[in-house]
Amino acid sequence: MSSPDHVIRAVRPDEWRQARELRLLGLQDPAAPVAFLESYEASLAQPDSFWQQRVAERGGQVRQFVAEAPGESWWGSVTVLVEEAGSLDFMDTLVQRRQGHVVGVFVRPEYRGTGLIGELMAAGLAWAWEQSPPLARVRLCVHEGNPRARAAYRRLGFTRTGLVLPFATDTSAKEYEMAVARP
């Protein structure tokens, strides 16, 4: 997927430094406390091996997509994980069906509202729907205090499932699960 000014593509394992840079930028965003489960300080302290593992292909179970502009500037990123039925998810809850899980969504502020999130998500969903055996759905969790993200996900076809979770870093707050079914 591409336009004259950028390309949407999968991140390669040797690009861990760029992935680290974009993630650290995202963790400095004002929305970071309600968008991510990790802090800038904790991520900054991670060794290179952490970042190398983060972009490794991990047996086809994880794929990160990036919007890259000429000159190798990264404008945004989306990661999709495959969750196997019977495994435990990030909240130690039993996964009921084989599904995808979108995490780590970030678009640089100057590119928000341009449709870039839709392009990134389209690449992630296309990869998810190609999985074999097929994924039943792709889900994500969004904080109650992040209305801009919720609206963007709704525009992309995600709907609330009814599952409400405590936010991992502040259990007095809630996250809503949203999902899109296999087309």
LOKOL-297061 format. One record per residue (C-alpha): x, y, z; residue number from 1. Coordinates in steps of 0.1 Angstrom, whole numbers, plus 5000, padded with zeros to 4 digits. Example, Ala and Ser with C-alpha at 12.3 -4.5 7.8 and 13.67 -1.06 7.14 Angstrom:
// LOKOL-297061
<site xx="5123" yy="4955" zz="5078" k="1"/>
<site xx="5137" yy="4989" zz="5071" k="2"/>
END
This chain:
// LOKOL-297061
<site xx="5000" yy="5000" zz="5000" k="1"/>
<site xx="5014" yy="5034" zz="4992" k="2"/>
<site xx="5009" yy="5070" zz="4980" k="3"/>
<site xx="5033" yy="5094" zz="4964" k="4"/>
<site xx="5045" yy="5106" zz="4998" k="5"/>
<site xx="5047" yy="5073" zz="5019" k="6"/>
<site xx="5046" yy="5036" zz="5018" k="7"/>
<site xx="5028" yy="5012" zz="5042" k="8"/>
<site xx="5049" yy="4981" zz="5048" k="9"/>
<site xx="5059" yy="4955" zz="5074" k="10"/>
<site xx="5088" yy="4964" zz="5097" k="11"/>
<site xx="5120" yy="4943" zz="5091" k="12"/>
<site xx="5139" yy="4928" zz="5121" k="13"/>
<site xx="5169" yy="4949" zz="5114" k="14"/>
<site xx="5149" yy="4981" zz="5119" k="15"/>
<site xx="5146" yy="4978" zz="5156" k="16"/>
<site xx="5163" yy="5011" zz="5162" k="17"/>
<site xx="5137" yy="5030" zz="5141" k="18"/>
<site xx="5109" yy="5010" zz="5159" k="19"/>
<site xx="5124" yy="5020" zz="5192" k="20"/>
<site xx="5126" yy="5057" zz="5182" k="21"/>
<site xx="5090" yy="5058" zz="5170" k="22"/>
<site xx="5077" yy="5040" zz="5201" k="23"/>
<site xx="5096" yy="5064" zz="5224" k="24"/>
<site xx="5081" yy="5093" zz="5205" k="25"/>
<site xx="5046" yy="5078" zz="5210" k="26"/>
<site xx="5052" yy="5073" zz="5247" k="27"/>
<site xx="5059" yy="5111" zz="5250" k="28"/>
<site xx="5026" yy="5120" zz="5234" k="29"/>
<site xx="5001" yy="5136" zz="5257" k="30"/>
<site xx="4977" yy="5107" zz="5251" k="31"/>
<site xx="5003" yy="5081" zz="5260" k="32"/>
<site xx="4990" yy="5075" zz="5296" k="33"/>
<site xx="4956" yy="5063" zz="5282" k="34"/>
<site xx="4969" yy="5047" zz="5250" k="35"/>
<site xx="4998" yy="5025" zz="5261" k="36"/>
<site xx="5005" yy="5001" zz="5290" k="37"/>
<site xx="5042" yy="5012" zz="5294" k="38"/>
<site xx="5059" yy="5044" zz="5303" k="39"/>
<site xx="5085" yy="5064" zz="5284" k="40"/>
<site xx="5110" yy="5059" zz="5313" k="41"/>
<site xx="5106" yy="5022" zz="5315" k="42"/>
<site xx="5109" yy="5018" zz="5277" k="43"/>
<site xx="5139" yy="5041" zz="5275" k="44"/>
<site xx="5157" yy="5018" zz="5300" k="45"/>
<site xx="5151" yy="4986" zz="5280" k="46"/>
<site xx="5182" yy="4970" zz="5265" k="47"/>
<site xx="5187" yy="4966" zz="5227" k="48"/>
<site xx="5177" yy="4930" zz="5230" k="49"/>
<site xx="5142" yy="4940" zz="5241" k="50"/>
<site xx="5137" yy="4961" zz="5210" k="51"/>
<site xx="5152" yy="4935" zz="5187" k="52"/>
<site xx="5128" yy="4909" zz="5201" k="53"/>
<site xx="5099" yy="4934" zz="5197" k="54"/>
<site xx="5103" yy="4936" zz="5159" k="55"/>
<site xx="5114" yy="4899" zz="5154" k="56"/>
<site xx="5089" yy="4879" zz="5134" k="57"/>
<site xx="5082" yy="4854" zz="5162" k="58"/>
<site xx="5070" yy="4826" zz="5141" k="59"/>
<site xx="5045" yy="4846" zz="5121" k="60"/>
<site xx="5025" yy="4854" zz="5152" k="61"/>
<site xx="5032" yy="4892" zz="5152" k="62"/>
<site xx="5036" yy="4918" zz="5125" k="63"/>
<site xx="5043" yy="4955" zz="5128" k="64"/>
<site xx="5034" yy="4978" zz="5100" k="65"/>
<site xx="5048" yy="5013" zz="5095" k="66"/>
<site xx="5041" yy="5043" zz="5073" k="67"/>
<site xx="5074" yy="5053" zz="5058" k="68"/>
<site xx="5081" yy="5085" zz="5040" k="69"/>
<site xx="5110" yy="5092" zz="5016" k="70"/>
<site xx="5142" yy="5095" zz="5036" k="71"/>
<site xx="5131" yy="5067" zz="5059" k="72"/>
<site xx="5110" yy="5089" zz="5082" k="73"/>
<site xx="5084" yy="5068" zz="5100" k="74"/>
<site xx="5050" yy="5086" zz="5104" k="75"/>
<site xx="5031" yy="5059" zz="5123" k="76"/>
<site xx="5028" yy="5022" zz="5132" k="77"/>
<site xx="5003" yy="4995" zz="5140" k="78"/>
<site xx="5011" yy="4960" zz="5154" k="79"/>
<site xx="4989" yy="4929" zz="5151" k="80"/>
<site xx="4994" yy="4899" zz="5174" k="81"/>
<site xx="4978" yy="4864" zz="5168" k="82"/>
<site xx="4962" yy="4851" zz="5200" k="83"/>
<site xx="4956" yy="4814" zz="5201" k="84"/>
<site xx="4924" yy="4799" zz="5216" k="85"/>
<site xx="4932" yy="4786" zz="5250" k="86"/>
<site xx="4961" yy="4810" zz="5256" k="87"/>
<site xx="4961" yy="4838" zz="5281" k="88"/>
<site xx="4960" yy="4874" zz="5269" k="89"/>
<site xx="4977" yy="4905" zz="5283" k="90"/>
<site xx="4952" yy="4906" zz="5312" k="91"/>
<site xx="4957" yy="4869" zz="5320" k="92"/>
<site xx="4922" yy="4861" zz="5306" k="93"/>
<site xx="4916" yy="4829" zz="5287" k="94"/>
<site xx="4914" yy="4836" zz="5249" k="95"/>
<site xx="4882" yy="4819" zz="5237" k="96"/>
<site xx="4889" yy="4819" zz="5199" k="97"/>
<site xx="4918" yy="4823" zz="5176" k="98"/>
<site xx="4919" yy="4860" zz="5169" k="99"/>
<site xx="4941" yy="4890" zz="5161" k="100"/>
<site xx="4948" yy="4918" zz="5186" k="101"/>
<site xx="4958" yy="4953" zz="5175" k="102"/>
<site xx="4983" yy="4970" zz="5198" k="103"/>
<site xx="5008" yy="4998" zz="5197" k="104"/>
<site xx="4988" yy="5021" zz="5175" k="105"/>
<site xx="5006" yy="5055" zz="5170" k="106"/>
<site xx="5005" yy="5082" zz="5143" k="107"/>
<site xx="5027" yy="5113" zz="5147" k="108"/>
<site xx="5005" yy="5143" zz="5156" k="109"/>
<site xx="5012" yy="5161" zz="5124" k="110"/>
<site xx="4997" yy="5132" zz="5104" k="111"/>
<site xx="4966" yy="5126" zz="5124" k="112"/>
<site xx="4934" yy="5133" zz="5106" k="113"/>
<site xx="4949" yy="5125" zz="5072" k="114"/>
<site xx="4936" yy="5089" zz="5069" k="115"/>
<site xx="4970" yy="5074" zz="5077" k="116"/>
<site xx="4955" yy="5053" zz="5106" k="117"/>
<site xx="4931" yy="5038" zz="5081" k="118"/>
<site xx="4960" yy="5028" zz="5058" k="119"/>
<site xx="4980" yy="5013" zz="5086" k="120"/>
<site xx="4950" yy="4994" zz="5100" k="121"/>
<site xx="4941" yy="4981" zz="5065" k="122"/>
<site xx="4976" yy="4966" zz="5062" k="123"/>
<site xx="4974" yy="4950" zz="5096" k="124"/>
<site xx="4939" yy="4936" zz="5090" k="125"/>
<site xx="4949" yy="4923" zz="5055" k="126"/>
<site xx="4978" yy="4904" zz="5072" k="127"/>
<site xx="4954" yy="4891" zz="5099" k="128"/>
<site xx="4929" yy="4878" zz="5074" k="129"/>
<site xx="4956" yy="4859" zz="5056" k="130"/>
<site xx="4964" yy="4838" zz="5086" k="131"/>
<site xx="4959" yy="4801" zz="5085" k="132"/>
<site xx="4940" yy="4787" zz="5102" k="133"/>
<site xx="4918" yy="4817" zz="5098" k="134"/>
<site xx="4913" yy="4843" zz="5126" k="135"/>
<site xx="4877" yy="4847" zz="5138" k="136"/>
<site xx="4881" yy="4884" zz="5144" k="137"/>
<site xx="4905" yy="4911" zz="5152" k="138"/>
<site xx="4902" yy="4931" zz="5185" k="139"/>
<site xx="4917" yy="4960" zz="5203" k="140"/>
<site xx="4912" yy="4977" zz="5237" k="141"/>
<site xx="4907" yy="5014" zz="5240" k="142"/>
<site xx="4907" yy="5035" zz="5272" k="143"/>
<site xx="4875" yy="5053" zz="5282" k="144"/>
<site xx="4895" yy="5085" zz="5283" k="145"/>
<site xx="4906" yy="5083" zz="5246" k="146"/>
<site xx="4875" yy="5094" zz="5226" k="147"/>
<site xx="4896" yy="5103" zz="5195" k="148"/>
<site xx="4909" yy="5067" zz="5192" k="149"/>
<site xx="4874" yy="5052" zz="5198" k="150"/>
<site xx="4860" yy="5074" zz="5170" k="151"/>
<site xx="4888" yy="5064" zz="5147" k="152"/>
<site xx="4883" yy="5027" zz="5153" k="153"/>
<site xx="4845" yy="5030" zz="5148" k="154"/>
<site xx="4852" yy="5047" zz="5114" k="155"/>
<site xx="4874" yy="5017" zz="5105" k="156"/>
<site xx="4846" yy="4992" zz="5113" k="157"/>
<site xx="4854" yy="4982" zz="5148" k="158"/>
<site xx="4824" yy="4980" zz="5172" k="159"/>
<site xx="4822" yy="4976" zz="5210" k="160"/>
<site xx="4818" yy="4940" zz="5220" k="161"/>
<site xx="4804" yy="4947" zz="5254" k="162"/>
<site xx="4835" yy="4936" zz="5272" k="163"/>
<site xx="4848" yy="4962" zz="5297" k="164"/>
<site xx="4882" yy="4957" zz="5313" k="165"/>
<site xx="4900" yy="4975" zz="5341" k="166"/>
<site xx="4929" yy="4995" zz="5326" k="167"/>
<site xx="4961" yy="4976" zz="5334" k="168"/>
<site xx="4980" yy="5005" zz="5350" k="169"/>
<site xx="4950" yy="5021" zz="5368" k="170"/>
<site xx="4922" yy="4997" zz="5377" k="171"/>
<site xx="4898" yy="5025" zz="5385" k="172"/>
<site xx="4897" yy="5033" zz="5348" k="173"/>
<site xx="4881" yy="5012" zz="5321" k="174"/>
<site xx="4890" yy="4999" zz="5286" k="175"/>
<site xx="4865" yy="4989" zz="5261" k="176"/>
<site xx="4871" yy="4960" zz="5238" k="177"/>
<site xx="4863" yy="4967" zz="5201" k="178"/>
<site xx="4864" yy="4941" zz="5173" k="179"/>
<site xx="4859" yy="4936" zz="5136" k="180"/>
<site xx="4848" yy="4902" zz="5123" k="181"/>
<site xx="4864" yy="4884" zz="5094" k="182"/>
<site xx="4850" yy="4897" zz="5062" k="183"/>
END
